[in-house]
Amino acid sequence: MAPPSLNDFRNFAVTKGHGAKGISDLRLDALPDQYIQPPEERIDVTKVLDKESIPVIDISNLDDPVVADRIAEAAEKWGFFQIVNHGVPVEVLENVKVAARRFFELPVEEKIKYTQENSPSKAVRLTTSFIPKADKVLEWKDYLSLFYVSDDESSKYWPAACKNEAMEFMNKSEFVIKWLLKVLMQRLNVEDLDSKESLLMGSRRINLNYYPICPNPELAIGVGRHSDVSTFTFLLQDHIGGLYVRKLETDFWIQVPPIPGSIVINVGDALEIFSNGKYKSAEHRVAANGNNNRISVPIFVNPSPGEIIGPLPEVLENGEKPIYKHVLYSDYVKHFYRKSHDGKLTVDFAKV
């Protein structure tokens, strides 16, 4: 394949559907200009705290109050933690990683069927970077976003290369997701979860993220600084690593090492808003890698689009002053997707 002209890499990756993987497959000696991040957005190794790590919590005993304490504390002080012995079978985790690789290794003619212009469903979308139309500098990542509507719709529209494994990962994770939500809500004095199910987890989305080998990883970024708009995110990462979390209220970053069989949990903006700031959504980002293709598979546990999000009444019943207003969740999400990644600025949209 002839390499694109110097100015044509964006067109090649975005419009023609080759993505970052297509550029990686060209085996270029240097990163195209369209991917070179300004210095302030690159990962500065002097700002990485090598000796610190986010909490790793063994949840094999779900009835142990110490486990619940550790989860709530991690959500307050870190916004991120890893869980081990969570009960999601290892083969389910491995299968979805294999399926993600299988999808991204399909010929571009197959993958392009799922771009925004061609996808048979609004619930299925393949894209590159974050929002290519808004991103002045492209992120070194491709991803397939699968919005769960129903089993029937998923079976009909999700790509055959990965739909069974993605559905199984979602289904096998549901018990743990609901248990985590219950623990986090009980610390906010919220007991009646059934009546709040649509508000807390009324919609779910699974992404298959692919970070191809990068010719100049030190100049690029896999994902820029952001916090998630979810209630929380249930993330499976492979053995390659590259996820960095900002230590709350500092300018320092902590790498999240891959632990076999673990799941990374991070608080989303919606949960920060529900808790009136007690739980914190933390900024995070992903480094590019010069030696390996990396896969990650997050499940975003979200409010239903039509729900109004704001501090929960149970949180405010002791007279606590709300620091967030009530906003329509779909408006909050639209605000997030209107711009490139910009750290935690989205949450300002909901501040009083």
Secondary structure, DSSP 8 states (H G I E B T S, - for coil): -----GGGHHIIIIISS-HHHHHHTTT-SS--GGG---GGGS--GGGB-TT----EEE-S-TT-HHHHHHHHHHHHHTSEEEEES-S--HHHHHHHHHHHHHHHTS-HHHHGGGBTTT-SSTTEEEEESS-TTT-SS--S-EEEEEEE--HHHHHHHS-TTTHHHHHHHHHHHHHHHHHHHHHHHHTTT----GGGHHHHHSEEEEEEEEE-B-SSGGG--SEEEE--SSSEEEEEE-SS--EEEE-TTSS-EEE----TT-EEEEE-HHHHHHTTTSS----EEE--BSS--EEEEEEEEE--TT-EE---HHHHTT----SB--EEHHHHHHHHTTS---BTGGGGGGB-
